[in-house]
Amino acid sequence: MNDFLLALVLTFSLFAGAALIVITAKAIYQSIERTGCAWVGYISAIVAMLGVIWAVWKGIMP
């Protein structure tokens, strides 16, 4: 049961991470459209991906 729960949590966090990456990609596109500068979008996307990786790592190694 514990392994099943862990797999469920990892699957959910992966889906959440994918959604987060899609949202940040949209934000990057909109920031390029608005300002012509994508650095803010790139930085926020990197931070979001690092956050997802950290959350998954914390889920694996409590």
C-alpha positions in Angstrom: 0.0 0.0 0.0 2.8 2.4 0.8 4.5 1.8 -2.6 1.1 2.4 -4.3 0.7 5.7 -2.4 4.3 6.8 -3.3 3.6 6.0 -7.0 0.3 8.0 -6.8 2.1 11.0 -5.2 4.9 10.8 -7.8 2.4 10.6 -10.7 0.4 13.5 -9.4 3.6 15.6 -8.9 4.7 14.8 -12.4 1.4 15.9 -13.8 1.5 19.0 -11.7 5.0 19.7 -12.9 3.9 19.3 -16.6 1.0 21.7 -16.0 3.4 24.2 -14.4 5.8 24.0 -17.3 3.0 24.6 -19.8 1.8 27.6 -17.7 5.3 29.0 -17.5 5.8 28.5 -21.3 2.6 30.5 -21.9 4.0 33.2 -19.5 7.3 33.3 -21.4 5.4 33.7 -24.7 3.2 36.5 -23.3 6.2 38.3 -21.9 8.0 38.1 -25.2 4.8 39.5 -26.9 4.5 42.3 -24.3 8.0 43.5 -23.7 10.2 41.8 -26.3 12.3 40.5 -23.4 12.1 36.9 -22.4 14.6 36.9 -19.6 12.0 37.2 -16.9 10.0 34.3 -18.4 13.1 32.1 -18.7 14.1 32.8 -15.1 10.6 32.0 -13.8 10.5 28.8 -15.8 13.8 27.7 -14.4 12.7 28.5 -10.9 9.4 26.5 -11.5 11.2 23.5 -12.8 13.7 23.5 -9.9 10.7 23.7 -7.6 9.1 20.7 -9.2 12.4 18.7 -9.1 12.8 19.6 -5.4 9.2 18.6 -4.6 9.6 15.2 -6.3 13.0 14.7 -4.5 11.4 15.5 -1.2 8.6 13.0 -2.0 11.2 10.3 -2.7 13.6 11.2 0.1 11.6 12.4 3.1 
